[in-house]
Amino acid sequence: MIEVNRDILKEIFQEREKGKYYRKYDFGLVLVIGGGEFYSGSPALSAMAAFKTGCDMVRIISPRRAADIIASFSPNLSAFPLEGKWLEEKHLPTLLSMTEAAKSVSRGNMAVVIGGGAGRSEETKKTISEYLSQIDIPAVVDAAAIHAVGEKPEIIKGKPFLITPHTFEFFVLTGREIYKLSHEEKQTVVKEEAEKWQTTILLKEKPDIISDGQEIALNKAGTPYMSVGGTGDILAGVCGALLARRINPFVAAQAGVFIACRAGEMAAERLKDSLLATDIIETIPEVLH
């Protein structure tokens, strides 16, 4: 059993060597796919969290309304607009070609964050499912993407994915109801499902449960004030930034959930009930350094 603490950050966030020339994408590119007519903020939160966690570039792909809104948030954010109100099958070639382009320009230092704010229409779920079935690069599968995978879970088997469900999404993903189980029983079930699908699962719990099917790690950092909307998007973005550094999903999940939750703790000490997701993002540097 591993208990996650800040020691996990020491190997990841080392001082960069003075006098050495670093190129853009040496520390990763994150491709964020999601958003829609209503939840335009979700991809932006993931993107900003990824930037604050040290990745060099984030590209966002969203339906037009969301992309246009996101592009206005900050000059740091690059958002590509898809025609329509949500992800559709006609977008699949664009998603795949832009993924290959990102992989090429980043020299393979990349990861995908998919699902936040995308909605659960049948066409959107089908599009996400088909996309995930055709890629084999590190990806954080969150929110609507979990619902898509739940209808065809075999597409994730053996891939370098990190799945980030809460208790109900875990049921959608696996068909197993765990909310009435003891925490120890939940740990066993998460490990079993991670082993079954040869992937990494981060169950958002108290404490959080992470397993790659071989080991179990627990994260006790966090605060009740993180019930505010957007915290899951932040977690996905932080984990995406770590995956883009070629950190394996099990370690990325541990470091990612610690960073997001510790930032939440520190921000909540100051703000309590006034805590917003953006406050957590702005506190990430205090955790890293």
NUTINU-266016 format. One record per atom (N, C-alpha, C): residue in one letter; z, x negated, y negated. Coordinates in steps of 0.001 Angstrom, whole numbers, padded with zeros to 6 digits, always signed. Layout:
N
aZXY;...
//
This chain:
289
m+000000-000841+001199;m+000000+000000+000000;m+000000-000881-001256;i-000896-000615-002161;i-001001-001376-003406;i-000481-000516-004550;e+000410-001071-005356;e+000842-000385-006573;e+000161-001060-007757;v-000669-000330-008451;v-001483-000911-009517;v-000613-001260-010717;n-000837-002447-011289;n-000174-002836-012529;n-001142-003692-013350;r-000712-004169-014483;r-001618-004865-015389;r-002107-006215-014842;d-001501-006716-013780;d-001962-007969-013190;d-003427-007877-012750;i-003874-006673-012420;i-005242-006506-011949;i-006260-006835-013052;l-005799-006820-014310;l-006707-007085-015426;l-006915-008576-015686;k-006044-009421-015158;k-006075-010845-015495;k-007367-011527-015067;e-007863-011198-013885;e-009088-011825-013396;e-010324-011249-014058;i-010236-010008-014498;i-011408-009331-015060;i-011635-009727-016510;f-010569-009745-017303;f-010698-009968-018740;f-010160-011345-019127;q-010884-012356-018707;q-010530-013725-019060;q-011162-014094-020401;e-010544-015041-021080;e-011074-015521-022348;e-012474-016090-022139;r-013412-015678-022978;r-014772-016194-022842;r-014832-017646-023321;e-015584-018427-022611;e-015656-019865-022860;e-016281-020168-024229;k-015574-020929-025040;k-016083-021292-026351;k-017266-022249-026210;g-018264-022054-027057;g-019428-022927-027013;g-020478-022518-026001;k-020163-021534-025178;k-021131-021061-024192;k-021903-019889-024769;y-023213-019871-024513;y-024053-018787-025017;y-024083-017656-023985;y-023625-016488-024394;y-023671-015314-023526;y-024799-014398-023994;r-025506-013841-023036;r-026605-012938-023351;r-026163-011481-023209;k-026828-010625-023985;k-026584-009191-023820;k-026845-008811-022376;y-026003-007974-021847;y-026003-007474-020477;y-025283-008398-019492;d-024835-009581-019935;d-024015-010402-019035;d-022773-009630-018615;f-022301-008749-019500;f-021099-007964-019208;f-021439-006489-018982;g-022706-006252-018664;g-023065-004952-018131;g-023702-003956-019072;l-024450-003055-018457;l-025068-001907-019113;l-024645-000664-018343;v-024198+000347-019042;v-023806+001608-018416;v-024793+002693-018815;l-025306+003388-017828;l-026202+004522-018059;l-025404+005796-017833;v-025232+006590-018889;v-024460+007833-018809;v-025424+009013-018765;i-025318+009823-017713;i-026193+010985-017536;i-025325+012239-017487;g-025559+013153-018422;g-024762+014380-018434;g-024919+015118-019751;g-023987+016007-020009;g-024034+016798-021222;g-024931+018015-021097;g-024822+018903-022059;g-025627+020115-022049;g-025452+020873-023343;e-025776+022151-023330;e-025711+022980-024527;e-024302+023039-025127;f-023288+023082-024272;f-021926+023281-024758;f-021126+021987-024807;y-021127+021242-023702;y-020305+020031-023615;y-021095+018800-024051;s-021350+018712-025333;s-022097+017572-025854;s-021217+016339-026013;g-019913+016526-026109;g-019021+015401-026342;g-018738+014558-025121;s-018889+015130-023939;s-018507+014438-022709;s-019203+013087-022532;p-020535+013024-022596;p-021189+011719-022438;p-020798+010727-023526;a-020574+011230-024747;a-020185+010343-025844;a-018829+009704-025575;l-017877+010477-025072;l-016561+009929-024753;l-016656+008864-023665;s-017453+009127-022638;s-017642+008125-021579;s-018269+006862-022142;a-019265+007047-023004;a-019964+005893-023575;a-019041+005052-024452;m-018275+005706-025320;m-017378+004964-026207;m-016278+004258-025422;a-015793+004900-024359;a-014781+004266-023516;a-015358+003053-022800;a-016608+003144-022358;a-017257+002015-021696;a-017406+000840-022654;f-017829+001118-023888;f-017946+000055-024887;f-016596-000613-025125;k-015539+000171-025288;k-014221-000399-025565;k-013674-001195-024379;t-014234-000953-023191;t-013805-001685-021998;t-014626-002953-021814;g-015556-003203-022728;g-016205-004513-022749;g-017625-004599-022266;c-018276-003477-021948;c-019669-003582-021535;c-020527-003849-022775;d-021696-004437-022564;d-022546-004855-023674;d-023433-003748-024218;m-023744-002752-023382;m-024676-001720-023824;m-024441-000446-023036;v-024620+000684-023711;v-024577+001987-023050;v-025822+002762-023457;r-026478+003362-022485;r-027593+004268-022747;r-027208+005646-022218;i-027439+006659-023023;i-027086+008030-022660;i-028359+008842-022469;i-028404+009619-021403;i-029513+010541-021177;i-028925+011944-021079;s-029341+012815-022003;s-028789+014170-022082;s-029872+015153-022510;p-029674+016443-022217;p-030547+017457-022816;p-030560+017317-024336;r-031651+017760-024965;r-031912+017425-026367;r-030764+017747-027320;r-030204+018948-027243;r-029157+019287-028209;r-027997+018307-028116;a-027562+018014-026906;a-026453+017074-026726;a-026836+015681-027199;a-028037+015228-026851;a-028474+013886-027234;a-028530+013735-028747;d-029042+014743-029427;d-029137+014679-030888;d-027754+014623-031535;i-026835+015408-031012;i-025469+015390-031543;i-024822+014029-031286;i-024973+013525-030073;i-024366+012246-029691;i-024894+011113-030555;a-026203+011103-030802;a-026804+010036-031602;a-026250+010006-033019;s-025721+011153-033482;s-025172+011215-034838;s-023726+010730-034904;f-023080+010574-033756;f-021672+010185-033745;f-021462+008778-034291;s-022303+007857-033811;s-022082+006449-034108;s-023378+005674-033943;p-023605+004648-034775;p-024788+003809-034589;p-024719+002980-033314;n-023555+002936-032682;n-023422+002203-031424;n-024044+002943-030243;l-024264+004257-030386;l-024688+005084-029264;l-026193+005329-029292;s-026828+005061-028148;s-028258+005322-027980;s-028410+006479-027005;a-029032+007561-027448;a-029132+008763-026616;a-030590+009186-026488;f-031038+009333-025243;f-032408+009769-024972;f-032413+011268-024705;p-033218+012045-025458;p-033215+013502-025293;p-034170+013988-024203;l-033678+014859-023353;l-034502+015538-022359;l-034806+016943-022859;e-036018+017395-022678;e-036369+018745-023103;e-035636+019778-022255;g-035093+020792-022904;g-034382+021841-022182;g-032907+021840-022504;k-032210+022830-021934;k-030796+023024-022216;k-029879+022362-021213;w-030408+021964-020052;w-029594+021328-019022;w-030501+020461-018160;l-029888+019700-017259;l-030670+018861-016358;l-031490+019742-015424;e-032789+019419-015310;e-033701+020188-014478;e-034477+019246-013563;e-035079+019832-012529;e-035837+019025-011568;e-036969+018251-012237;k-037545+018812-013290;k-038644+018130-013969;k-038193+016825-014626;h-036875+016667-014808;h-036342+015458-015438;h-036170+014308-014445;l-036236+014592-013158;l-035930+013582-012144;l-036769+012311-012285;p-038092+012401-012466;p-038869+011162-012627;p-038395+010327-013820;t-038035+010993-014911;t-037535+010272-016086;t-036211+009583-015784;l-035317+010300-015124;l-034020+009720-014771;l-034192+008482-013896;l-035062+008578-012916;l-035273+007456-011994;l-035962+006284-012681;s-036957+006569-013500;s-037673+005477-014170;s-036777+004780-015188;m-035943+005549-015899;m-035043+004934-016860;m-033929+004153-016173;t-033551+004577-014987;t-032575+003823-014203;t-033158+002484-013772;e-034396+002493-013300;e-035049+001243-012893;e-035237+000320-014087;a-035584+000884-015236;a-035752+000068-016440;a-034432-000573-016845;a-033352+000199-016763;a-032035-000324-017105;a-031619-001424-016127;k-031915-001232-014875;k-031584-002239-013862;k-032334-003532-014126;s-033590-003412-014523;s-034413-004591-014780;s-033930-005354-016015;v-033736-004639-017118;v-033370-005323-018360;v-031972-005920-018290;s-031093-005320-017494;s-029713-005801-017391;s-029533-006861-016313;r-030630-007224-015671;r-030582-008220-014584;r-029656-007771-013453;g-029608-006455-013266;g-028800-005879-012191;g-027353-005656-012541;n-026965-006012-013773;n-025580-005800-014208;n-025459-004406-014815;m-025448-003407-013976;m-025433-002039-014500;m-024721-001080-013570;a-024367+000047-014131;a-023774+001133-013351;a-024140+002447-014026;v-024038+003520-013257;v-024323+004865-013744;v-023028+005665-013789;v-022863+006463-014831;v-021804+007473-014899;v-022511+008817-014995;i-022272+009700-014050;i-023048+010939-014003;i-022173+012168-013765;g-022503+013245-014474;g-021867+014537-014206;g-021122+015160-015349;g-020555+014354-016248;g-019729+014900-017316;g-020483+015844-018236;g-020005+017085-018357;g-020593+018057-019259;g-021926+018628-018833;a-022368+018320-017617;a-023717+018719-017195;a-023831+020179-016789;g-022708+020820-016496;g-022761+022209-016047;g-023058+022304-014562;r-022951+023527-014044;r-023050+023694-012586;r-024155+024656-012175;s-025212+024739-012957;s-026331+025582-012532;s-026911+025013-011240;e-027513+025869-010439;e-028058+025416-009161;e-029118+024341-009363;e-029931+024505-010407;e-030980+023507-010641;e-030389+022167-011059;t-029349+022210-011872;t-028700+020968-012289;t-028079+020260-011101;k-027378+021006-010258;k-026763+020390-009083;k-027819+019797-008151;k-028920+020498-007981;k-029993+020005-007127;k-030603+018727-007696;t-030776+018697-009003;t-031340+017516-009656;t-030415+016317-009499;i-029114+016522-009733;i-028147+015430-009580;i-028113+014941-008148;s-028101+015868-007202;s-028074+015508-005791;s-029280+014666-005410;e-030461+015083-005851;e-031678+014344-005529;e-031666+012968-006183;y-031189+012893-007406;y-031090+011610-008104;y-030182+010649-007336;l-028998+011123-006975;l-028053+010258-006263;l-028577+009838-004900;s-029354+010691-004275;s-029910+010339-002966;s-030937+009215-003057;q-031505+009020-004268;q-032564+008036-004434;q-032118+006732-005092;i-030865+006639-005480;i-030390+005385-006069;i-029399+004722-005121;d-029276+003425-005284;d-028342+002664-004462;d-027660+001606-005330;i-027278+002009-006524;i-026583+001131-007455;i-025204+001720-007724;p-024269+000929-008239;p-022924+001454-008490;p-022963+002671-009406;a-022195+003679-009059;a-022185+004909-009850;a-020814+005560-009803;v-020398+006098-010941;v-019209+006948-011011;v-019683+008386-010924;v-019249+009090-009901;v-019652+010477-009656;v-018502+011376-010098;d-018738+012123-011179;d-017650+012862-011811;d-018073+014300-012094;a-017101+015175-012258;a-017301+016541-012770;a-018419+017277-012031;a-019468+017701-012750;a-020544+018487-012139;a-021216+017751-010990;a-021235+016432-011056;a-021861+015660-009976;a-021068+015778-008680;i-019759+015974-008781;i-018952+016187-007577;i-019333+017514-006931;h-019553+018532-007742;h-019983+019827-007212;h-021355+019706-006552;a-022219+018878-007099;a-023536+018667-006495;a-023409+017965-005147;v-022595+016928-005107;v-022406+016177-003863;v-021733+017037-002799;g-020839+017928-003232;g-020136+018782-002282;g-021064+019634-001445;e-022258+019919-001954;e-023226+020716-001199;e-024066+019870-000255;k-024025+018549-000449;k-024811+017656+000402;k-024134+016285+000438;p-022928+016211+000990;p-022133+014977+000896;p-022728+013763+001596;e-023643+013991+002523;e-024227+012852+003236;e-024984+011900+002315;i-025353+012355+001115;i-026122+011486+000223;i-025294+010323-000321;i-023956+010419-000257;i-023119+009349-000802;i-022733+008324+000248;k-023002+008595+001506;k-022470+007759+002584;k-022956+006315+002480;g-021983+005406+002442;g-022293+003991+002448;g-022781+003420+001135;k-022796+004221+000070;k-023299+003739-001210;k-022140+003242-002086;p-022441+002348-003029;p-021374+001774-003872;p-020938+002731-004975;f-020517+003916-004572;f-020135+004958-005516;f-018617+005041-005636;l-018179+005535-006774;l-016779+005850-007009;l-016711+007324-007379;i-016042+008121-006554;i-015930+009558-006765;i-014567+009831-007401;t-014536+010633-008474;t-013291+010799-009240;t-012861+012273-009332;p-012469+012885-008238;p-012093+014309-008267;p-010640+014550-008639;h-010373+015734-009214;h-009007+016240-009202;h-008863+017073-007922;t-007729+017722-007751;t-007439+018373-006471;t-008480+019423-006085;f-008889+020281-007026;f-009876+021298-006682;f-011227+020667-006389;e-011635+019678-007185;e-012907+018998-006925;e-012891+018272-005582;f-011716+017822-005163;f-011606+017205-003838;f-011913+018237-002757;f-011442+019465-002971;f-011762+020544-002036;f-013268+020826-002042;v-013873+020858-003219;v-015322+021074-003321;v-016079+019968-002585;l-015581+018754-002717;l-016239+017594-002115;l-016093+017555-000598;t-014894+017875-000117;t-014589+017653+001298;t-014342+018921+002103;g-014061+020038+001413;g-013691+021262+002121;g-012247+021276+002575;r-011453+020305+002117;r-010059+020201+002548;r-009125+020547+001384;e-008286+021572+001581;e-007307+021967+000568;e-006070+021082+000702;i-005709+020423-000379;i-004601+019471-000294;i-003498+019735-001304;y-003672+020749-002151;y-002725+020920-003252;y-001309+021248-002775;k-001171+021792-001562;k+000153+022119-001041;k+000765+020982-000221;l+000006+019928+000000;l+000488+018817+000830;l+001438+017920+000052;s+002263+017179+000772;s+003101+016166+000136;s+002203+015034-000358;h+002727+014212-001245;h+001911+013119-001781;h+001507+012154-000668;e+002406+011906+000261;e+002096+011005+001378;e+000964+011580+002228;e+000980+012883+002459;e-000098+013514+003224;e-001418+013451+002472;k-001362+013613+001165;k-002581+013503+000364;k-003175+012107+000474;q-002340+011096+000468;q-002831+009723+000611;q-003612+009559+001909;t-003079+010110+002979;t-003738+010011+004283;t-005097+010694+004266;v-005143+011874+003677;v-006401+012630+003647;v-007449+011909+002794;v-007048+011390+001645;v-007991+010663+000785;v-008560+009458+001525;k-007706+008734+002220;k-008175+007572+002983;k-009140+008000+004077;e-008828+009092+004768;e-009707+009581+005831;e-011088+009938+005303;e-011126+010620+004163;e-012416+011030+003603;e-013199+009848+003061;a-012508+008887+002463;a-013187+007685+001987;a-013778+006900+003154;e-013031+006842+004245;e-013533+006147+005438;e-014713+006906+006042;k-014617+008227+006077;k-015676+009055+006652;k-016999+008848+005927;w-016943+008798+004605;w-018174+008700+003807;w-018470+007282+003334;q-017618+006331+003752;q-017839+004910+003427;q-018043+004714+001924;t-017126+005286+001166;t-017201+005216-000290;t-015792+005078-000833;t-015650+005064-002153;t-014336+004970-002783;t-014020+006276-003499;i-012820+006778-003276;i-012381+008025-003905;i-011142+007739-004747;l-011158+008250-005982;l-010001+008185-006866;l-009561+009626-007106;l-008494+010019-006446;l-007959+011373-006629;l-007020+011373-007821;k-007342+012184-008828;k-006513+012264-010029;k-005282+013105-009710;e-004171+012440-009572;e-002912+013015-009098;e-001770+012428-009911;k-000572+012545-009417;k+000596+011916-010012;k+001482+011393-008895;p+001450+010101-008540;p+000521+009103-009073;p-000900+009265-008513;d-001872+008628-009190;d-003260+008689-008747;d-003403+007950-007420;i-004297+008467-006573;i-004519+007887-005242;i-005941+007334-005174;i-006052+006059-004819;i-007355+005409-004696;i-007480+004852-003285;s-008635+005094-002650;s-008863+004515-001329;s-010340+004238-001107;d-010594+003134-000395;d-011952+002804+000040;d-012114+003045+001535;g-011142+003752+002116;g-011177+004010+003549;g-010447+002971+004364;q-010119+001840+003734;q-009389+000777+004421;q-007981+000612+003858;e-007891+000666+002543;e-006611+000491+001865;e-006345+001680+000935;i-005093+001774+000514;i-004682+002802-000445;i-004000+002110-001616;a-004332+002527-002831;a-003666+002035-004029;a-003153+003226-004828;l-002023+003043-005473;l-001423+004101-006289;l-001276+003630-007729;n-001629+004504-008663;n-001453+004220-010081;n-000403+005164-010652;k+000671+004587-011168;k+001753+005390-011717;k+001708+005481-013241;a+000815+004744-013871;a+000685+004818-015321;a+000146+006190-015719;g+000427+006605-016928;g-000053+007900-017404;g+001045+008643-018135;t+000668+009784-018694;t+001597+010573-019489;t+001214+012044-019416;p+002197+012947-019481;p+001880+014388-019486;p+000998+014806-020648;y+000961+014004-021702;y+000150+014358-022868;y-001345+014144-022627;m-001697+013553-021487;m-003111+013344-021156;m-003754+014589-020555;s-003105+015735-020717;s-003719+016996-020294;s-004839+017415-021241;v-004934+016751-022371;v-005952+017087-023369;v-007364+016864-022800;g-008313+017686-023237;g-009682+017569-022746;g-010311+016232-023089;g-011128+015726-022171;g-011865+014493-022393;g-011308+013276-021702;t-010091+013373-021160;t-009496+012191-020534;t-010238+011779-019262;g-010764+012768-018539;g-011554+012440-017351;g-012852+011726-017704;d-013459+012106-018834;d-014671+011432-019304;d-014371+009982-019663;i-013212+009754-020260;i-012796+008396-020601;i-012637+007562-019340;l-011934+008105-018357;l-011753+007392-017094;l-013094+007021-016474;a-014026+007957-016462;a-015342+007689-015881;a-016050+006563-016621;g-015963+006569-017959;g-016616+005528-018740;g-015992+004163-018530;v-014674+004104-018479;v-013981+002838-018235;v-014379+002270-016869;c-014357+003119-015852;c-014732+002668-014500;c-016194+002235-014457;g-017053+002955-015181;g-018461+002566-015227;g-018652+001183-015809;a-017908+000866-016875;a-017997-000458-017487;a-017588-001550-016509;l-016578-001284-015701;l-016121-002269-014727;l-017125-002441-013586;l-017688-001336-013120;l-018716-001427-012086;l-019921-002221-012582;a-020257-002063-013865;a-021406-002781-014423;a-021181-004288-014472;r-019931-004712-014356;r-019607-006141-014280;r-019670-006651-012837;r-020173-005811-011952;r-020300-006133-010523;r-018941-006236-009834;i-017968-005529-010355;i-016669-005432-009685;i-016762-004350-008633;n-016249-004606-007453;n-016413-003621-006377;n-015663-002327-006709;p-016152-001200-006211;p-015613+000098-006627;p-014113+000278-006407;f-013560-000283-005333;f-012135-000109-005071;f-011300-000801-006149;v-011676-002014-006529;v-010964-002738-007582;v-011242-002099-008945;a-012498-001696-009176;a-012853-001054-010443;a-012062+000232-010647;a-011865+000985-009580;a-011095+002227-009678;a-009646+001944-010063;q-009048+000927-009453;q-007670+000581-009774;q-007528+000123-011221;a-008393-000810-011623;a-008321-001325-012989;a-008654-000228-013993;g-009657+000582-013666;g-010092+001623-014588;g-009035+002673-014845;v-008394+003136-013779;v-007390+004181-013965;v-006150+003619-014656;f-005850+002352-014416;f-004715+001748-015130;f-005015+001641-016619;i-006214+001167-016960;i-006581+001016-018377;i-006521+002359-019095;a-007179+003368-018524;a-007235+004679-019171;a-005851+005296-019310;c-005051+005209-018253;c-003732+005852-018276;c-002727+005079-019128;r-002799+003773-019098;r-001891+002994-019947;r-002246+003201-021419;a-003540+003280-021731;a-003945+003574-023111;a-003429+004946-023526;g-003472+005894-022609;g-002936+007217-022889;g-001442+007175-023162;e-000711+006414-022353;e+000733+006270-022571;e+001035+005717-023963;m+000341+004637-024301;m+000618+003951-025563;m+000269+004837-026762;a-000853+005540-026680;a-001243+006435-027772;a-000281+007611-027882;a+000176+008117-026735;a+001080+009274-026737;a+002450+008926-027294;e+002854+007662-027186;e+004127+007251-027773;e+004132+007500-029277;r+002963+007375-029885;r+002853+007582-031328;r+002557+009035-031691;l+001732+009698-030861;l+001136+010967-031265;l+001652+012199-030522;k+002161+012001-029315;k+002658+013101-028487;k+001681+014283-028445;d+002081+015475-028911;d+001233+016664-028787;d-000060+016587-029594;s-000138+015661-030515;s-001346+015512-031336;s-002374+014578-030701;l-002112+014101-029495;l-003007+013166-028825;l-004385+013785-028603;l-005436+013031-028931;l-006813+013403-028643;l-007449+012341-027759;a-008511+012712-027097;a-009212+011763-026236;a-009655+010529-027018;t-010127+010731-028231;t-010583+009599-029036;t-009442+008643-029373;d-008208+009148-029454;d-007057+008267-029686;d-006861+007324-028505;i-007103+007821-027314;i-006965+006994-026119;i-008017+005889-026128;i-009243+006244-026473;i-010318+005240-026527;i-009965+004132-027508;e-009453+004512-028668;e-009122+003508-029684;e-007945+002620-029262;t-007178+003053-028270;t-006019+002273-027824;t-006369+001346-026662;i-007532+001497-026069;i-007928+000643-024938;i-007803-000853-025255;p-008232-001333-026431;p-008083-002772-026698;p-006643-003281-026620;e-005675-002416-026942;e-004276-002822-026854;e-003864-003060-025403;v-004487-002346-024489;v-004193-002525-023060;v-004834-003818-022544;l-006070-004050-022977;l-006814-005209-022454;l-006271-006520-022973;h-005703-006489-024183;h-005335-007771-024813;h-003896-007742-025324;
//
